[in-house]
Amino acid sequence: MRKITIVGAGQAGLQLGIGLLKQGYAVTLISNRTGAEIAAGRVLSSQSMYDMALEFERELGLSFWDDSCPPTTGVHLRAGNEQGLLIDWRARMPAPGQSVDQRIKMPRWMAEFERLGGRLVIEEAGLAELERYAAASDLVIVASGKGEIGKLFERDAERSVFDRPLRTISLTYVHGMLPREDYSALNISVNPGIGEYVNFPCLTHSGAGDIINLECVEGGPMDRWDEVTTPEQHLALAVELIERFFPWEAWRCRDLRLTDELGTLVGRVTPTVRKPIGYLPSGRTVLGMADVLVLNDPITGQGSNNASKCANIYMNAILEQDGAAFDDAWKTATFERYWDYAQWVARFTNTHLLPLTEPVLKVHGACADRPELAATFANAFNDPKILTPWYYDSAAADRFIASFAAA
Ligand SMILES: Cc1cc2nc3c(=O)[nH]c(=O)nc-3n(C[C@H](O)[C@H](O)[C@H](O)COP(=O)(O)OP(=O)(O)OC[C@H]3O[C@@H](n4cnc5c(N)ncnc54)[C@H](O)[C@@H]3O)c2cc1C
């Protein structure tokens, strides 16, 4: 039986590990935290996921929350400032999305992994441990997210567009947000040059709630999170920023309370692409995965979706290898299969970290009176590949827009 060791019990590592167990592989999963510790810890993400990524979970029998997680059924995108709105359109998604708090999901999946016969080891993997796993396994995959061990993989200077964070990101999990008047949505508001406010429903420890994502331009007037020392101050600042910079959303936020004391997070992400192979001192090699290799700012909510898609691609590549060695050529080719998709996610995400471009403004302007164009864009969160070329090229945007009838 082929032995695979995966470092990191997150979306990517668990989904791949469970998939491989179901195909008869001997899988060891290394996690630096127990399920109980993850469940009792701070929120990790806002983890909104869309149909294609959710389907990969469903195929593995991992969608335990389809009945209990409130769905996200549409997209509503607005751009403006205190003076008013310049862009305002909405559309239903072809299939609903969902956000299950990773503090619920990962412990449940860890239990499922063990139930299926996987070996779960709780330890912090460093270089010495990687050497040990590599000596004892046919393949070692590092799916440690933003963990330090990921630095084993060299930054790819050609594929990495930025070398610093462009946003300070604040998450606030709340109860008491008034529902939208139409349908639940990935509710995006852009205040150009200042930041973005993204909100959607979620399932957390205390039931259905909403997540407030504030993306604050570095050094700008929303980037005030250093002032905050308590969860209550965090919530108060989130509401203050919404009232000031996204006043059209303030009515929903008059009576908010935190879901729990650990329902807040502040962080910064340097979007980075890394090379797929990590070299150990012994000369053995390991393969990186998901956020380890393609880390994006969460502004477009794609990282968990990427992790699910990466798990699916890696699993197929492992199965196709059958009895053959997982050599460096295979490792490189496997990542390139993932990059063939992930590059479009990085492009979509990086585009939204910079001032809005001419084609982006044209497309969103046109979405307001072209419902089928709006519906097409709403599906981009499920598959950002569809945005090429029309989201990045002004002439292509004109042609694409003209192919939709105005309402
Ligand atoms: C604020 C914020 C909001 C986000 N919102 C969204 C969103 O709405 N939608 C979306 O799709 N994505 C979102 N993301 C991104 C998403 O959470 C990640 O991209 C996704 O979780 C990556 O999955 P992963 O398996 O690669 O890594 P992770 O989920 O980070 O899992 C890695 C695991 O490895 C463990 N680990 C790390 N180092 C070691 C070690 N040395 N030894 C053992 N274990 C180790 C970690 O503890 C962790 O459990 C958001 C991220 C942030 C920060």
The ligand as an ORCA input file, in Angstrom:
! r2SCAN-3c Opt
* xyz 0 1
  C      -9.054     36.773      7.053
  C      -9.200     35.684      6.040
  C     -10.413     35.505      5.373
  C     -10.539     34.497      4.414
  N     -11.729     34.355      3.765
  C     -11.852     33.389      2.804
  C     -13.092     33.226      2.119
  O     -14.097     33.894      2.380
  N     -13.153     32.252      1.163
  C     -12.092     31.471      0.856
  O     -12.208     30.607     -0.022
  N     -10.916     31.613      1.509
  C     -10.782     32.548      2.470
  N      -9.595     32.680      3.139
  C      -8.470     31.819      2.783
  C      -8.625     30.402      3.314
  O      -8.919     30.393      4.681
  C      -7.317     29.652      3.080
  O      -6.863     29.913      1.773
  C      -7.488     28.158      3.245
  O      -7.840     27.855      4.569
  C      -6.179     27.472      2.857
  O      -6.252     26.115      3.111
  P      -4.926     25.289      3.393
  O      -5.351     23.914      3.660
  O      -3.933     25.572      2.319
  O      -4.291     25.941      4.702
  P      -4.916     26.111      6.160
  O      -6.393     26.068      6.120
  O      -4.268     27.327      6.730
  O      -4.422     24.813      6.933
  C      -3.080     24.624      7.288
  C      -3.006     23.781      8.542
  O      -1.653     23.407      8.773
  C      -1.344     23.562     10.137
  N       0.107     23.733     10.232
  C       0.828     24.827      9.902
  N       2.133     24.614     10.111
  C       2.248     23.342     10.572
  C       3.346     22.552     10.967
  N       4.600     23.014     10.903
  N       3.116     21.297     11.408
  C       1.844     20.797     11.469
  N       0.765     21.519     11.106
  C       0.956     22.772     10.657
  C      -2.157     24.773     10.551
  O      -2.360     24.832     11.944
  C      -3.454     24.519      9.792
  O      -4.325     23.704     10.530
  C      -9.443     33.665      4.120
  C      -8.241     33.831      4.808
  C      -8.111     34.807      5.756
  C      -6.806     34.973      6.468
*
